[in-house]
């Protein structure tokens, strides 16, 4: 009955136009396109992202939970601060209801208060992947975000962890 999408509002012309919309305004939408999907075809997957790159993973996790897919899913999600974790309530709820989903948040801001944040800190790197996903060699990796994040994760997965291209699914979000 409704369409939902996620957009980080910035100073771009597109963001400014979206921000001016009011309930009842007309918009023209195109159907989603691309092949960055998961429909249960892999037994084990790992989802890696930071910031607004979380958007497709919310859909993937919700799809898997709603259909009770047997796939084992691990999500590593980086945000600057705890307040910047997008869809946190949704992911926490899905992880409680769907035993095949494990969610790990990591904060990247150097100003993270260790007395209040007890989770991971730092960028998603090879060491973190090995610690949190010890069976990484058995998984298909999905990763997305800004071109900078995708390029960084490409390096981590290929150069540091020797994950073959056949196990990598990636999507750039240009226009940040």
MIVEXFI-648026 format. One line per 5 residues: number of its first residue (from 1); for each residue x, z, y of C-alpha. Coordinates in nm, 4 decimals. Layout:
% residues N
NUM) X Z Y  ... .
***
This chain:
% residues 176
1) 0.0000 0.0000 0.0000  0.3002 0.0122 0.2317  0.6468 -0.1275 0.2862  0.9399 0.1055 0.3374  1.2862 0.0184 0.4581 .
6) 1.5855 0.2062 0.5873  1.7908 0.1223 0.8941  2.0487 0.3278 1.0759  1.9530 0.3044 1.4407  2.2531 0.2079 1.6505 .
11) 2.3019 0.0362 1.9849  2.2602 -0.3097 1.8296  1.9892 -0.5402 1.9663  1.8107 -0.5241 1.6312  1.8055 -0.1420 1.6319 .
16) 1.6805 -0.1353 1.9904  1.3967 -0.3737 1.9013  1.3007 -0.1609 1.5987  1.3074 0.1533 1.8052  1.0585 0.0027 2.0517 .
21) 0.7973 -0.0642 1.7795  0.4779 0.1378 1.7835  0.2196 0.1931 1.5084  0.0038 -0.1169 1.4858  0.2721 -0.3579 1.6120 .
26) 0.3096 -0.6750 1.4090  0.6370 -0.7654 1.2416  0.7468 -1.0517 1.0200  0.9260 -0.9558 0.6981  1.0971 -1.1613 0.4314 .
31) 1.0993 -1.0543 0.0703  1.4187 -0.8888 -0.0504  1.6726 -1.1215 -0.2013  1.9972 -1.0899 -0.3907  2.1043 -0.9662 -0.7307 .
36) 2.2134 -0.6092 -0.6571  1.9670 -0.4583 -0.9040  1.9533 -0.2403 -1.2113  1.6707 -0.2684 -1.4612  1.8150 -0.0666 -1.7493 .
41) 2.0483 -0.3333 -1.8848  2.3509 -0.0991 -1.8973  2.3855 0.2276 -2.0910  2.6067 0.3976 -1.8314  2.6385 0.3235 -1.4622 .
46) 2.8139 0.4810 -1.1656  2.6826 0.4400 -0.8115  2.9346 0.4810 -0.5277  2.8608 0.4699 -0.1566  2.8791 0.6302 0.1820 .
51) 2.6360 0.6538 0.4724  2.3476 0.4077 0.4885  2.4827 0.2282 0.1789  2.2731 0.4798 -0.0150  1.9559 0.2776 0.0457 .
56) 1.9577 0.0501 -0.2638  2.0621 0.3433 -0.4826  1.7494 0.5339 -0.3892  1.5468 0.2425 -0.5261  1.7620 0.2109 -0.8382 .
61) 1.7391 0.5834 -0.9157  1.3657 0.5954 -0.8478  1.3079 0.2923 -1.0731  1.5121 0.4489 -1.3548  1.3356 0.7855 -1.3207 .
66) 0.9847 0.6379 -1.2951  1.0409 0.4348 -1.6125  1.2398 0.7120 -1.7828  1.5192 0.4674 -1.8656  1.7753 0.5996 -2.1139 .
71) 2.0717 0.4948 -1.8936  2.3196 0.7635 -1.7904  2.3567 0.7454 -1.4092  2.6116 0.9209 -1.1888  2.5866 0.8897 -0.8104 .
76) 2.8830 0.9750 -0.5850  2.7648 0.9744 -0.2247  2.9828 1.0409 0.0789  2.8560 1.1495 0.4209  3.0350 1.2751 0.7299 .
81) 2.8408 1.6024 0.7449  2.5736 1.7770 0.5431  2.3160 1.6799 0.8064  2.4086 1.3126 0.7534  2.3091 1.3085 0.3839 .
86) 2.0295 1.0524 0.3764  1.7459 1.1033 0.1227  1.8984 1.4304 0.0002  1.5612 1.5850 -0.0873  1.4645 1.2718 -0.2811 .
91) 1.7885 1.2674 -0.4816  1.7797 1.6407 -0.5506  1.4206 1.6121 -0.6752  1.4985 1.3058 -0.8895  1.8015 1.4790 -1.0463 .
96) 1.5814 1.7785 -1.1386  1.3081 1.5624 -1.2892  1.5306 1.3042 -1.4595  1.8042 1.4461 -1.6811  1.9901 1.1126 -1.6924 .
101) 2.0793 1.1326 -1.3211  2.3656 1.3389 -1.1814  2.4220 1.3395 -0.8043  2.7462 1.4489 -0.6388  2.7706 1.4681 -0.2600 .
106) 3.1024 1.4688 -0.0780  3.1555 1.5367 0.2914  3.4260 1.3438 0.4742  3.4404 1.5063 0.8176  3.7575 1.7085 0.8755 .
111) 3.5368 1.9682 1.0470  3.3439 2.0597 0.7271  3.2874 2.4352 0.7135  3.4115 2.5464 0.3711  3.2305 2.8784 0.4065 .
116) 2.8895 2.7075 0.4045  2.9568 2.3818 0.2120  3.0480 2.4446 -0.1518  3.0421 2.0816 -0.2640  3.3077 1.8122 -0.2730 .
121) 3.5042 1.7109 0.0353  3.7020 1.3986 0.1134  3.6656 1.0307 0.0484  3.5583 0.9007 -0.2893  3.8941 0.8184 -0.4432 .
126) 4.0411 0.7628 -0.7876  4.1041 1.1336 -0.8393  3.7433 1.2247 -0.7558  3.6082 0.9512 -0.9802  3.8244 1.0715 -1.2708 .
131) 3.7117 1.4320 -1.2154  3.3413 1.3613 -1.1761  3.3107 1.0614 -1.4086  3.5657 1.1170 -1.6859  3.4109 0.8334 -1.8891 .
136) 3.4510 0.5897 -1.5968  3.6041 0.3305 -1.8299  3.2679 0.2995 -2.0088  3.0579 0.2488 -1.6969  2.9396 -0.0360 -1.4821 .
141) 3.0150 0.0452 -1.1168  2.7678 -0.0386 -0.8434  2.8966 0.0114 -0.4896  2.7763 -0.0913 -0.1504  2.7959 -0.0185 0.2183 .
146) 2.9777 -0.1559 0.5178  3.2404 -0.4200 0.4406  3.5072 -0.1556 0.5139  3.3637 0.0848 0.2526  3.3229 -0.1929 -0.0049 .
151) 3.6807 -0.3128 0.0503  3.8096 0.0446 0.0139  3.6109 0.1064 -0.3079  3.7263 -0.2322 -0.4402  4.0845 -0.1122 -0.4029 .
156) 4.0143 0.2264 -0.5634  3.8354 0.0772 -0.8629  4.0673 -0.2189 -0.9228  4.4113 -0.0966 -0.8155  4.3892 0.2776 -0.8881 .
161) 4.1571 0.2816 -1.1903  4.2071 -0.0716 -1.3339  3.8346 -0.1327 -1.3693  3.7874 -0.5016 -1.4605  3.5778 -0.7273 -1.2375 .
166) 3.3275 -0.7656 -1.5221  3.2295 -0.3981 -1.4698  3.1864 -0.4211 -1.0913  2.8680 -0.4909 -0.8942  2.9049 -0.4800 -0.5162 .
171) 2.7064 -0.5487 -0.2020  2.8259 -0.5631 0.1602  2.6023 -0.4455 0.4447  2.7336 -0.6551 0.7334  2.6304 -0.5907 1.0912 .
176) 2.7235 -0.2258 1.1282 .
***
